[in-house]
Amino acid sequence: MNNHHSNNLLLNLGIESLNEMQLTAQEAILENNSVLLLSPTGSGKTLAFLLPVFEMLQPEILSVQCLIIVPSRELGLQIEQVWKKMGTGYKVNTCYGGHSMETEIKNLSNPPAVLIGTPGRIADHIDKETFRTDKIRTVVLDEFDKSLQFGFHEEMSFILSRLPKVDKRILVSATSDIEIPKYTRVVNPEILDFIPENEEKSNLSIKMVVSEEKDKINTLFRLICSLGSESALIFCNHRDAAERISDLLNEKGIYSTYYHGRMDQEERERALIQFRNGSVSYLVTTDLAARGLDIPEMKHVIHYHLPMKEDEFTHRNGRTARMMASGTAYIIVHESEKKLDYIDYGMEVFDVTTTASLPQPPKFQTVYISGGKKNKLNKIDIVGFFSQKGKLEKGDLGLIEVKDFISFAAVKSKKVRELLKNIKDEKMKGKKFKIEIARAVIKKEE
């Protein structure tokens, strides 16, 4: 490593010397093809990967050499600032949703050596082929845990499948128990763990809810009513139970849906989309949802039934109290149940007998659109159409998900009817699409 040069970069940043984490990371990144850097937010991890990235750039290559994928615009702009301050002489650009596409395309026509961006926007650019990907040797997935948590699986898998020449993959996370998806092609990475021991102790509290009746549905109902309208994930052990519980909750005025292994792919996807985008506040599921499920972090996990094995219990609870957030897992028990040896039944009892009111109905409803990527629709088209022709304002649109042939958009519940009326006879990109309230996942009569 050319010490003289890196010293200049540090001087530009006003830093005397690197900390232990940064030195270790720099060395590991230059020597290994895959590195997983675990380090708390604010520990200087940006520099830990930017310095070695700088070492690997080649001045004679005039297209993008390093791609840095970030979960949020703020993080992207922050990394860009650090790079500019370093004074490397190499160009950098940041691309993100909500930023003018034309400006970005103009920036990319004189390609930066380092390109930073959010998954959705980078996927758009790759789709439109606005920059060459055949010289990208290094990929950094920063705050990778958050990108997964925000549900960017599809975009990230698409991006990584379109980078033929990558031979360095650097994953950076502030939490240590992330599962690395196959599509990253990160196999046996060099793991650098700088997360202090004490932060590992989870902020999870576990509480017991006692059900007087053997059928726990009323207890569950009261528990949900006492969570102050915050959404929850409800685990049970059988598919039939998941459907029955969800149906009974809906009858009682609680917006819920179910998710299990006997549903077909499209039904499962639909249930998750409605839960992710806030159209449904409660998801009743089997252990299928304990692993690798693409949903946001939950504040509440409820065990309607306990799993037989402790590691399933841990996995279910892993849906909450991630990052620095705290969360609660509730166990509903009836005295007749067999006691499981991994549970400490002396835990705090949470009393739900006081009658609380029904949770607020969801703020969003899901609108279905009969076109997707393969019909040349993207998020920007939908946002534009819904705001211009549909007269929606900034805050009226929530999460938009574009699949191959269909799309879903979350729209504020009180604006849905007006929106549908406004766009009834309008065309999007010169075509008429079927646009309606997405149906709930309903039980197939066997």
C-alpha positions as a Markdown table, in Angstrom:
| # | Residue | x | y | z |
|---|---|---|---|---|
| 1 | Met | 0.0 | 0.0 | 0.0 |
| 2 | Asn | 1.4 | 3.4 | -1.0 |
| 3 | Asn | 1.6 | 5.0 | 2.4 |
| 4 | His | 2.5 | 8.4 | 1.3 |
| 5 | His | -0.6 | 8.7 | -0.8 |
| 6 | Ser | -3.0 | 7.4 | 1.8 |
| 7 | Asn | -1.5 | 9.8 | 4.3 |
| 8 | Asn | -2.5 | 12.7 | 2.0 |
| 9 | Leu | -6.0 | 11.4 | 1.9 |
| 10 | Leu | -6.2 | 11.3 | 5.7 |
| 11 | Leu | -4.8 | 14.8 | 5.9 |
| 12 | Asn | -7.6 | 15.9 | 3.5 |
| 13 | Leu | -10.1 | 14.3 | 5.9 |
| 14 | Gly | -8.4 | 15.9 | 8.9 |
| 15 | Ile | -7.6 | 12.5 | 10.4 |
| 16 | Glu | -4.3 | 11.7 | 12.1 |
| 17 | Ser | -4.4 | 7.9 | 11.8 |
| 18 | Leu | -6.8 | 5.0 | 11.3 |
| 19 | Asn | -8.4 | 3.1 | 14.1 |
| 20 | Glu | -7.8 | -0.7 | 14.6 |
| 21 | Met | -11.0 | -1.6 | 12.8 |
| 22 | Gln | -10.1 | 0.5 | 9.8 |
| 23 | Leu | -6.6 | -0.9 | 9.5 |
| 24 | Thr | -7.8 | -4.5 | 9.8 |
| 25 | Ala | -10.6 | -3.9 | 7.3 |
| 26 | Gln | -8.3 | -2.3 | 4.8 |
| 27 | Glu | -5.8 | -5.2 | 4.9 |
| 28 | Ala | -8.6 | -7.8 | 4.8 |
| 29 | Ile | -10.4 | -6.1 | 1.8 |
| 30 | Leu | -7.2 | -5.9 | -0.2 |
| 31 | Glu | -6.3 | -9.6 | 0.4 |
| 32 | Asn | -9.7 | -11.4 | 0.3 |
| 33 | Asn | -12.4 | -11.8 | -2.4 |
| 34 | Ser | -15.2 | -11.7 | 0.2 |
| 35 | Val | -15.3 | -9.7 | 3.4 |
| 36 | Leu | -18.1 | -9.3 | 5.9 |
| 37 | Leu | -17.4 | -6.3 | 8.1 |
| 38 | Leu | -19.5 | -6.1 | 11.3 |
| 39 | Ser | -19.1 | -2.8 | 12.9 |
| 40 | Pro | -21.4 | -0.4 | 14.9 |
| 41 | Thr | -22.8 | 2.6 | 13.2 |
| 42 | Gly | -20.5 | 5.6 | 13.7 |
| 43 | Ser | -17.4 | 3.6 | 14.0 |
| 44 | Gly | -15.8 | 5.0 | 10.8 |
| 45 | Lys | -16.7 | 2.0 | 8.6 |
| 46 | Thr | -17.1 | 4.2 | 5.5 |
| 47 | Leu | -13.4 | 5.0 | 5.5 |
| 48 | Ala | -12.7 | 1.4 | 6.3 |
| 49 | Phe | -13.9 | 0.4 | 2.8 |
| 50 | Leu | -13.3 | 3.6 | 0.8 |
| 51 | Leu | -9.5 | 3.5 | 1.4 |
| 52 | Pro | -9.0 | 0.0 | -0.1 |
| 53 | Val | -11.5 | 0.8 | -2.8 |
| 54 | Phe | -9.2 | 3.7 | -3.8 |
| 55 | Glu | -6.2 | 1.4 | -3.8 |
| 56 | Met | -7.9 | -0.9 | -6.3 |
| 57 | Leu | -9.0 | 1.7 | -8.8 |
| 58 | Gln | -7.1 | 1.9 | -12.1 |
| 59 | Pro | -6.8 | 5.4 | -13.6 |
| 60 | Glu | -6.7 | 4.1 | -17.2 |
| 61 | Ile | -10.2 | 2.5 | -17.0 |
| 62 | Leu | -12.8 | 5.1 | -17.9 |
| 63 | Ser | -16.0 | 3.4 | -16.7 |
| 64 | Val | -17.5 | 2.4 | -13.3 |
| 65 | Gln | -15.1 | 0.2 | -11.4 |
| 66 | Cys | -16.7 | 0.1 | -8.0 |
| 67 | Leu | -20.5 | 0.0 | -7.1 |
| 68 | Ile | -21.6 | 0.8 | -3.6 |
| 69 | Ile | -25.2 | -0.2 | -2.8 |
| 70 | Val | -26.8 | 1.6 | 0.1 |
| 71 | Pro | -30.3 | 1.3 | 1.7 |
| 72 | Ser | -31.0 | 5.0 | 1.9 |
| 73 | Arg | -30.3 | 8.2 | 0.0 |
| 74 | Glu | -28.9 | 9.8 | 3.2 |
| 75 | Leu | -26.2 | 7.1 | 3.6 |
| 76 | Gly | -25.3 | 7.4 | -0.1 |
| 77 | Leu | -24.8 | 11.1 | 0.0 |
| 78 | Gln | -22.8 | 10.7 | 3.2 |
| 79 | Ile | -20.4 | 8.3 | 1.6 |
| 80 | Glu | -20.1 | 10.6 | -1.5 |
| 81 | Gln | -19.1 | 13.5 | 0.9 |
| 82 | Val | -16.4 | 11.4 | 2.5 |
| 83 | Trp | -15.0 | 10.4 | -1.0 |
| 84 | Lys | -15.0 | 13.9 | -2.2 |
| 85 | Lys | -13.2 | 15.1 | 0.9 |
| 86 | Met | -10.6 | 12.5 | 0.4 |
| 87 | Gly | -9.5 | 14.2 | -2.8 |
| 88 | Thr | -8.7 | 11.1 | -4.7 |
| 89 | Gly | -9.0 | 12.7 | -8.2 |
| 90 | Tyr | -11.6 | 10.0 | -9.1 |
| 91 | Lys | -15.2 | 10.9 | -10.0 |
| 92 | Val | -18.1 | 9.7 | -7.8 |
| 93 | Asn | -21.9 | 9.9 | -8.3 |
| 94 | Thr | -24.8 | 9.0 | -6.2 |
| 95 | Cys | -28.2 | 7.7 | -7.7 |
| 96 | Tyr | -31.4 | 7.4 | -5.7 |
| 97 | Gly | -35.1 | 7.3 | -6.1 |
| 98 | Gly | -36.7 | 10.8 | -6.1 |
| 99 | His | -33.7 | 12.3 | -7.8 |
| 100 | Ser | -34.1 | 13.4 | -11.4 |
| 101 | Met | -33.4 | 10.5 | -13.7 |
| 102 | Glu | -32.2 | 12.9 | -16.5 |
| 103 | Thr | -29.6 | 14.5 | -14.3 |
| 104 | Glu | -28.4 | 11.0 | -13.3 |
| 105 | Ile | -28.2 | 9.8 | -16.9 |
| 106 | Lys | -26.2 | 13.0 | -17.8 |
| 107 | Asn | -23.8 | 12.4 | -14.8 |
| 108 | Leu | -23.3 | 8.8 | -15.9 |
| 109 | Ser | -22.5 | 9.8 | -19.5 |
| 110 | Asn | -19.1 | 10.7 | -18.2 |
| 111 | Pro | -18.9 | 7.6 | -15.9 |
| 112 | Pro | -17.7 | 7.9 | -12.3 |
| 113 | Ala | -15.1 | 5.4 | -11.1 |
| 114 | Val | -17.2 | 5.0 | -8.0 |
| 115 | Leu | -21.0 | 4.8 | -8.3 |
| 116 | Ile | -23.1 | 4.8 | -5.1 |
| 117 | Gly | -26.9 | 4.2 | -5.2 |
| 118 | Thr | -30.0 | 2.7 | -3.7 |
| 119 | Pro | -31.1 | -0.7 | -4.9 |
| 120 | Gly | -34.2 | 0.4 | -6.8 |
| 121 | Arg | -32.5 | 3.2 | -8.7 |
| 122 | Ile | -29.4 | 1.3 | -9.5 |
| 123 | Ala | -31.6 | -1.5 | -10.8 |
| 124 | Asp | -33.4 | 1.0 | -13.0 |
| 125 | His | -30.1 | 2.3 | -14.5 |
| 126 | Ile | -28.9 | -1.3 | -15.2 |
| 127 | Asp | -32.2 | -2.0 | -16.8 |
| 128 | Lys | -31.8 | 1.1 | -19.0 |
| 129 | Glu | -28.1 | 0.4 | -19.6 |
| 130 | Thr | -27.1 | 3.9 | -18.7 |
| 131 | Phe | -23.6 | 2.8 | -17.7 |
| 132 | Arg | -21.3 | -0.1 | -18.5 |
| 133 | Thr | -21.1 | -2.9 | -15.9 |
| 134 | Asp | -18.3 | -4.9 | -17.5 |
| 135 | Lys | -15.5 | -3.1 | -15.6 |
| 136 | Ile | -17.0 | -3.2 | -12.2 |
| 137 | Arg | -14.6 | -5.4 | -10.1 |
| 138 | Thr | -15.7 | -4.4 | -6.6 |
| 139 | Val | -19.1 | -4.3 | -5.0 |
| 140 | Val | -19.8 | -2.9 | -1.5 |
| 141 | Leu | -23.1 | -3.6 | 0.2 |
| 142 | Asp | -23.2 | -1.0 | 2.9 |
| 143 | Glu | -25.6 | -1.3 | 5.9 |
| 144 | Phe | -26.5 | -4.5 | 4.2 |
| 145 | Asp | -28.8 | -5.6 | 7.1 |
| 146 | Lys | -31.0 | -2.6 | 6.5 |
| 147 | Ser | -31.2 | -3.2 | 2.7 |
| 148 | Leu | -32.5 | -6.7 | 3.5 |
| 149 | Gln | -34.8 | -5.3 | 6.2 |
| 150 | Phe | -36.3 | -2.7 | 3.8 |
| 151 | Gly | -37.2 | -5.5 | 1.4 |
| 152 | Phe | -34.7 | -4.8 | -1.4 |
| 153 | His | -34.1 | -8.5 | -2.1 |
| 154 | Glu | -35.4 | -8.5 | -5.7 |
| 155 | Glu | -33.5 | -5.4 | -6.8 |
| 156 | Met | -30.3 | -6.5 | -5.2 |
| 157 | Ser | -30.5 | -10.0 | -6.7 |
| 158 | Phe | -31.1 | -8.4 | -10.1 |
| 159 | Ile | -28.2 | -6.0 | -9.8 |
| 160 | Leu | -25.7 | -8.6 | -8.7 |
| 161 | Ser | -26.8 | -11.0 | -11.5 |
| 162 | Arg | -25.9 | -8.3 | -14.0 |
| 163 | Leu | -22.3 | -7.7 | -12.9 |
| 164 | Pro | -20.2 | -10.2 | -14.8 |
| 165 | Lys | -16.7 | -9.2 | -13.7 |
| 166 | Val | -17.0 | -8.7 | -9.9 |
| 167 | Asp | -14.2 | -10.3 | -8.0 |
| 168 | Lys | -14.4 | -8.4 | -4.7 |
| 169 | Arg | -17.5 | -8.4 | -2.5 |
| 170 | Ile | -17.6 | -6.3 | 0.7 |
| 171 | Leu | -20.6 | -6.6 | 3.0 |
| 172 | Val | -20.9 | -4.1 | 5.8 |
| 173 | Ser | -23.5 | -4.6 | 8.6 |
| 174 | Ala | -24.1 | -3.1 | 12.0 |
| 175 | Thr | -25.7 | -6.3 | 13.3 |
| 176 | Ser | -24.0 | -9.6 | 13.6 |
| 177 | Asp | -26.7 | -12.2 | 12.9 |
| 178 | Ile | -27.5 | -11.6 | 9.3 |
| 179 | Glu | -28.1 | -14.4 | 6.9 |
| 180 | Ile | -26.3 | -13.8 | 3.7 |
| 181 | Pro | -28.6 | -14.5 | 0.7 |
| 182 | Lys | -27.2 | -16.8 | -2.0 |
| 183 | Tyr | -27.5 | -14.1 | -4.7 |
| 184 | Thr | -24.7 | -12.1 | -3.2 |
| 185 | Arg | -22.4 | -15.0 | -4.2 |
| 186 | Val | -20.5 | -14.3 | -1.0 |
| 187 | Val | -19.2 | -17.7 | 0.2 |
| 188 | Asn | -17.1 | -18.2 | 3.3 |
| 189 | Pro | -16.2 | -14.5 | 3.7 |
| 190 | Glu | -13.4 | -13.3 | 5.9 |
| 191 | Ile | -15.5 | -12.1 | 8.9 |
| 192 | Leu | -14.3 | -9.0 | 10.8 |
| 193 | Asp | -16.4 | -8.7 | 13.9 |
| 194 | Phe | -16.0 | -5.4 | 15.7 |
| 195 | Ile | -19.4 | -5.3 | 17.4 |
| 196 | Pro | -18.9 | -5.0 | 21.2 |
| 197 | Glu | -20.0 | -8.0 | 23.2 |
| 198 | Asn | -22.5 | -6.1 | 25.3 |
| 199 | Glu | -24.4 | -4.8 | 22.3 |
| 200 | Glu | -25.1 | -8.4 | 21.4 |
| 201 | Lys | -27.4 | -8.7 | 24.3 |
| 202 | Ser | -30.7 | -8.3 | 22.6 |
| 203 | Asn | -33.2 | -5.7 | 23.5 |
| 204 | Leu | -35.9 | -8.4 | 23.4 |
| 205 | Ser | -38.2 | -8.8 | 26.3 |
| 206 | Ile | -40.3 | -11.9 | 26.6 |
| 207 | Lys | -43.7 | -11.8 | 28.4 |
| 208 | Met | -46.2 | -14.4 | 29.2 |
| 209 | Val | -49.9 | -14.0 | 28.6 |
| 210 | Val | -52.2 | -16.4 | 30.4 |
| 211 | Ser | -55.3 | -17.7 | 28.6 |
| 212 | Glu | -58.1 | -18.7 | 30.9 |
| 213 | Glu | -59.8 | -20.6 | 28.1 |
| 214 | Lys | -58.3 | -23.5 | 26.2 |
| 215 | Asp | -59.2 | -21.8 | 22.9 |
| 216 | Lys | -56.8 | -18.9 | 23.0 |
| 217 | Ile | -58.5 | -16.7 | 20.4 |
| 218 | Asn | -60.1 | -14.3 | 22.8 |
| 219 | Thr | -56.9 | -13.9 | 24.7 |
| 220 | Leu | -55.1 | -13.1 | 21.4 |
| 221 | Phe | -57.8 | -10.6 | 20.5 |
| 222 | Arg | -57.4 | -8.8 | 23.8 |
| 223 | Leu | -53.6 | -8.9 | 23.5 |
| 224 | Ile | -53.7 | -7.3 | 20.1 |
| 225 | Cys | -56.1 | -4.6 | 21.4 |
| 226 | Ser | -53.6 | -3.8 | 24.1 |
| 227 | Leu | -50.7 | -3.1 | 21.6 |
| 228 | Gly | -51.8 | 0.4 | 20.8 |
| 229 | Ser | -52.5 | -0.3 | 17.1 |
| 230 | Glu | -48.9 | -1.4 | 16.4 |
| 231 | Ser | -48.6 | -4.3 | 14.0 |
| 232 | Ala | -47.5 | -7.7 | 15.0 |
| 233 | Leu | -46.5 | -11.1 | 13.7 |
| 234 | Ile | -48.4 | -14.0 | 15.1 |
| 235 | Phe | -46.9 | -17.5 | 15.0 |
| 236 | Cys | -48.8 | -20.7 | 15.2 |
| 237 | Asn | -47.9 | -24.3 | 14.5 |
| 238 | His | -50.3 | -25.4 | 11.8 |
| 239 | Arg | -51.5 | -24.0 | 8.5 |
| 240 | Asp | -55.2 | -24.6 | 9.4 |
| 241 | Ala | -54.7 | -22.7 | 12.6 |
| 242 | Ala | -53.2 | -19.7 | 10.8 |
| 243 | Glu | -56.2 | -19.5 | 8.5 |
| 244 | Arg | -58.7 | -20.0 | 11.3 |
| 245 | Ile | -57.1 | -17.4 | 13.6 |
| 246 | Ser | -56.8 | -14.8 | 10.8 |
| 247 | Asp | -60.5 | -15.3 | 9.9 |
| 248 | Leu | -61.7 | -15.0 | 13.5 |
| 249 | Leu | -59.6 | -11.8 | 13.9 |
| 250 | Asn | -61.1 | -10.3 | 10.8 |
| 251 | Glu | -64.6 | -11.1 | 12.0 |
| 252 | Lys | -63.8 | -9.2 | 15.2 |
| 253 | Gly | -62.6 | -6.1 | 13.2 |
| 254 | Ile | -58.9 | -6.7 | 13.3 |
| 255 | Tyr | -57.3 | -6.5 | 9.8 |
| 256 | Ser | -55.1 | -9.5 | 9.4 |
| 257 | Thr | -54.0 | -12.0 | 6.8 |
| 258 | Tyr | -52.3 | -15.4 | 6.9 |
| 259 | Tyr | -49.2 | -16.9 | 5.3 |
| 260 | His | -48.2 | -20.6 | 5.1 |
| 261 | Gly | -46.6 | -23.2 | 2.9 |
| 262 | Arg | -49.8 | -24.5 | 1.2 |
| 263 | Met | -50.6 | -21.2 | -0.5 |
| 264 | Asp | -49.4 | -20.7 | -4.0 |
| 265 | Gln | -46.6 | -18.3 | -4.7 |
| 266 | Glu | -48.8 | -15.5 | -5.9 |
| 267 | Glu | -51.1 | -15.7 | -2.8 |
| 268 | Arg | -48.1 | -15.7 | -0.5 |
| 269 | Glu | -46.6 | -12.7 | -2.3 |
| 270 | Arg | -49.9 | -10.9 | -2.1 |
| 271 | Ala | -50.2 | -11.5 | 1.7 |
| 272 | Leu | -46.6 | -10.2 | 2.3 |
| 273 | Ile | -47.1 | -7.2 | 0.1 |
| 274 | Gln | -50.2 | -6.2 | 2.0 |
| 275 | Phe | -48.5 | -6.7 | 5.3 |
| 276 | Arg | -45.3 | -4.9 | 4.2 |
| 277 | Asn | -47.0 | -1.9 | 2.9 |
| 278 | Gly | -49.3 | -1.4 | 6.0 |
| 279 | Ser | -52.6 | -2.5 | 4.4 |
| 280 | Val | -52.9 | -5.3 | 6.9 |
| 281 | Ser | -51.5 | -4.9 | 10.4 |
| 282 | Tyr | -51.3 | -8.5 | 11.6 |
| 283 | Leu | -49.8 | -11.5 | 9.8 |
| 284 | Val | -50.7 | -14.9 | 11.2 |
| 285 | Thr | -48.1 | -17.4 | 10.0 |
| 286 | Thr | -46.5 | -20.8 | 10.5 |
| 287 | Asp | -42.7 | -21.2 | 11.0 |
| 288 | Leu | -42.4 | -20.6 | 7.3 |
| 289 | Ala | -42.2 | -16.9 | 8.1 |
| 290 | Ala | -39.6 | -17.2 | 10.8 |
| 291 | Arg | -36.8 | -17.4 | 8.3 |
| 292 | Gly | -35.7 | -15.3 | 5.4 |
| 293 | Leu | -39.0 | -13.5 | 5.1 |
| 294 | Asp | -38.9 | -10.2 | 3.5 |
| 295 | Ile | -40.9 | -8.0 | 5.9 |
| 296 | Pro | -39.9 | -5.0 | 8.0 |
| 297 | Glu | -38.8 | -5.3 | 11.6 |
| 298 | Met | -41.6 | -5.9 | 14.1 |
| 299 | Lys | -42.1 | -4.5 | 17.5 |
| 300 | His | -44.2 | -7.4 | 18.6 |
| 301 | Val | -44.0 | -11.1 | 18.0 |
| 302 | Ile | -46.8 | -13.3 | 19.4 |
| 303 | His | -46.5 | -17.0 | 19.9 |
| 304 | Tyr | -50.0 | -18.4 | 19.7 |
| 305 | His | -48.4 | -21.8 | 19.9 |
| 306 | Leu | -44.9 | -22.5 | 21.0 |
| 307 | Pro | -42.6 | -24.4 | 18.6 |
| 308 | Met | -41.2 | -27.7 | 19.8 |
| 309 | Lys | -37.6 | -26.7 | 19.3 |
| 310 | Glu | -35.8 | -23.8 | 20.9 |
| 311 | Asp | -34.0 | -22.7 | 17.7 |
| 312 | Glu | -37.3 | -22.2 | 16.0 |
| 313 | Phe | -38.3 | -20.0 | 19.0 |
| 314 | Thr | -35.1 | -18.0 | 18.6 |
| 315 | His | -35.7 | -17.6 | 14.8 |
| 316 | Arg | -39.3 | -16.4 | 15.3 |
| 317 | Asn | -38.1 | -13.9 | 17.9 |
| 318 | Gly | -35.3 | -12.7 | 15.5 |
| 319 | Arg | -38.1 | -10.8 | 13.7 |
| 320 | Thr | -38.0 | -8.2 | 16.5 |
| 321 | Ala | -35.4 | -6.3 | 18.5 |
| 322 | Arg | -33.0 | -6.1 | 15.6 |
| 323 | Met | -30.5 | -3.3 | 15.2 |
| 324 | Met | -30.8 | -1.1 | 18.2 |
| 325 | Ala | -34.5 | -1.3 | 18.4 |
| 326 | Ser | -36.3 | -3.0 | 21.2 |
| 327 | Gly | -39.1 | -5.5 | 20.8 |
| 328 | Thr | -41.3 | -7.9 | 22.8 |
| 329 | Ala | -42.2 | -11.5 | 22.3 |
| 330 | Tyr | -45.5 | -12.6 | 23.9 |
| 331 | Ile | -46.2 | -16.3 | 24.7 |
| 332 | Ile | -49.8 | -17.2 | 25.1 |
| 333 | Val | -50.2 | -20.2 | 27.4 |
| 334 | His | -53.0 | -22.3 | 28.8 |
| 335 | Glu | -52.5 | -24.4 | 31.9 |
| 336 | Ser | -53.4 | -27.6 | 30.1 |
| 337 | Glu | -50.4 | -27.3 | 27.7 |
| 338 | Lys | -47.3 | -29.4 | 28.0 |
| 339 | Lys | -44.5 | -27.3 | 29.6 |
| 340 | Leu | -41.5 | -26.9 | 27.3 |
| 341 | Asp | -38.1 | -27.2 | 28.8 |
| 342 | Tyr | -36.5 | -24.2 | 27.0 |
| 343 | Ile | -39.0 | -21.8 | 28.3 |
| 344 | Asp | -38.6 | -20.1 | 31.7 |
| 345 | Tyr | -42.2 | -20.0 | 32.9 |
| 346 | Gly | -41.2 | -17.7 | 35.8 |
| 347 | Met | -41.1 | -14.7 | 33.4 |
| 348 | Glu | -43.1 | -11.5 | 33.7 |
| 349 | Val | -46.9 | -12.0 | 33.1 |
| 350 | Phe | -48.5 | -9.4 | 30.8 |
| 351 | Asp | -52.1 | -8.7 | 31.9 |
| 352 | Val | -54.6 | -8.2 | 29.0 |
| 353 | Thr | -57.8 | -8.4 | 31.0 |
| 354 | Thr | -58.3 | -4.6 | 30.9 |
| 355 | Thr | -60.5 | -4.0 | 27.9 |
| 356 | Ala | -58.6 | -1.8 | 25.4 |
| 357 | Ser | -60.2 | -0.6 | 22.2 |
| 358 | Leu | -59.9 | -2.1 | 18.8 |
| 359 | Pro | -56.7 | -1.2 | 16.9 |
| 360 | Gln | -56.9 | 1.6 | 14.4 |
| 361 | Pro | -57.7 | 0.4 | 10.9 |
| 362 | Pro | -54.7 | 0.4 | 8.6 |
| 363 | Lys | -53.7 | 3.7 | 7.1 |
| 364 | Phe | -53.1 | 2.2 | 3.7 |
| 365 | Gln | -54.9 | 0.1 | 1.2 |
| 366 | Thr | -53.3 | -1.9 | -1.6 |
| 367 | Val | -54.1 | -1.0 | -5.2 |
| 368 | Tyr | -53.5 | -3.6 | -7.8 |
| 369 | Ile | -52.2 | -2.7 | -11.3 |
| 370 | Ser | -52.4 | -5.1 | -14.2 |
| 371 | Gly | -49.0 | -4.4 | -15.5 |
| 372 | Gly | -45.3 | -4.7 | -14.4 |
| 373 | Lys | -41.7 | -4.7 | -15.5 |
| 374 | Lys | -42.4 | -6.8 | -18.6 |
| 375 | Asn | -45.0 | -4.2 | -19.7 |
| 376 | Lys | -42.3 | -1.5 | -19.3 |
| 377 | Leu | -43.8 | -0.1 | -16.2 |
| 378 | Asn | -41.6 | 1.1 | -13.3 |
| 379 | Lys | -42.2 | 2.8 | -9.9 |
| 380 | Ile | -41.6 | 6.3 | -11.4 |
| 381 | Asp | -44.4 | 5.7 | -14.0 |
| 382 | Ile | -46.8 | 4.7 | -11.3 |
| 383 | Val | -45.9 | 7.6 | -9.0 |
| 384 | Gly | -46.3 | 10.1 | -11.9 |
| 385 | Phe | -49.6 | 8.7 | -13.0 |
| 386 | Phe | -51.1 | 8.5 | -9.5 |
| 387 | Ser | -50.0 | 12.0 | -8.7 |
| 388 | Gln | -50.8 | 13.8 | -11.9 |
| 389 | Lys | -53.9 | 12.0 | -13.2 |
| 390 | Gly | -54.9 | 10.6 | -9.8 |
| 391 | Lys | -54.3 | 13.9 | -8.0 |
| 392 | Leu | -52.6 | 12.2 | -5.0 |
| 393 | Glu | -50.3 | 14.3 | -2.9 |
| 394 | Lys | -46.8 | 13.5 | -1.6 |
| 395 | Gly | -47.8 | 11.6 | 1.5 |
| 396 | Asp | -50.7 | 9.7 | 0.0 |
| 397 | Leu | -48.5 | 7.0 | -1.7 |
| 398 | Gly | -46.7 | 4.3 | 0.3 |
| 399 | Leu | -44.7 | 1.4 | -0.8 |
| 400 | Ile | -44.9 | 0.5 | -4.5 |
| 401 | Glu | -43.8 | -2.9 | -5.7 |
| 402 | Val | -43.4 | -3.7 | -9.4 |
| 403 | Lys | -43.4 | -7.4 | -10.3 |
| 404 | Asp | -43.0 | -8.9 | -13.8 |
| 405 | Phe | -46.6 | -8.6 | -15.0 |
| 406 | Ile | -48.4 | -7.0 | -12.0 |
| 407 | Ser | -47.7 | -4.2 | -9.6 |
| 408 | Phe | -49.0 | -3.1 | -6.2 |
| 409 | Ala | -49.1 | 0.4 | -4.7 |
| 410 | Ala | -50.1 | 1.3 | -1.1 |
| 411 | Val | -52.4 | 4.3 | -1.1 |
| 412 | Lys | -53.8 | 6.1 | 2.0 |
| 413 | Ser | -57.1 | 4.5 | 2.7 |
| 414 | Lys | -59.1 | 7.7 | 2.6 |
| 415 | Lys | -57.8 | 8.6 | -0.8 |
| 416 | Val | -58.4 | 5.3 | -2.6 |
| 417 | Arg | -61.9 | 5.9 | -3.9 |
| 418 | Glu | -61.1 | 9.3 | -5.2 |
| 419 | Leu | -58.0 | 8.0 | -6.9 |
| 420 | Leu | -59.8 | 5.2 | -8.7 |
| 421 | Lys | -62.5 | 7.7 | -9.9 |
| 422 | Asn | -59.9 | 10.1 | -11.2 |
| 423 | Ile | -57.9 | 7.6 | -13.2 |
| 424 | Lys | -60.9 | 5.5 | -14.4 |
| 425 | Asp | -60.6 | 6.5 | -18.1 |
| 426 | Glu | -56.9 | 7.5 | -18.1 |
| 427 | Lys | -54.0 | 5.8 | -19.8 |
| 428 | Met | -50.6 | 5.2 | -18.2 |
| 429 | Lys | -47.7 | 5.3 | -20.8 |
| 430 | Gly | -50.3 | 5.2 | -23.6 |
| 431 | Lys | -51.9 | 2.0 | -22.3 |
| 432 | Lys | -55.1 | 1.2 | -20.3 |
| 433 | Phe | -54.3 | -0.9 | -17.3 |
| 434 | Lys | -56.8 | -2.5 | -14.9 |
| 435 | Ile | -56.4 | -0.7 | -11.6 |
| 436 | Glu | -58.5 | -1.7 | -8.6 |
| 437 | Ile | -58.3 | -2.4 | -4.9 |
| 438 | Ala | -56.2 | -5.6 | -4.5 |
| 439 | Arg | -58.3 | -8.4 | -3.1 |
| 440 | Ala | -57.4 | -9.8 | 0.2 |
| 441 | Val | -56.0 | -13.3 | 0.4 |
| 442 | Ile | -59.1 | -15.4 | 0.8 |
| 443 | Lys | -59.4 | -19.0 | 1.8 |
| 444 | Lys | -59.7 | -21.4 | -1.1 |
| 445 | Glu | -62.6 | -23.7 | -0.4 |
| 446 | Glu | -61.1 | -27.2 | -0.5 |
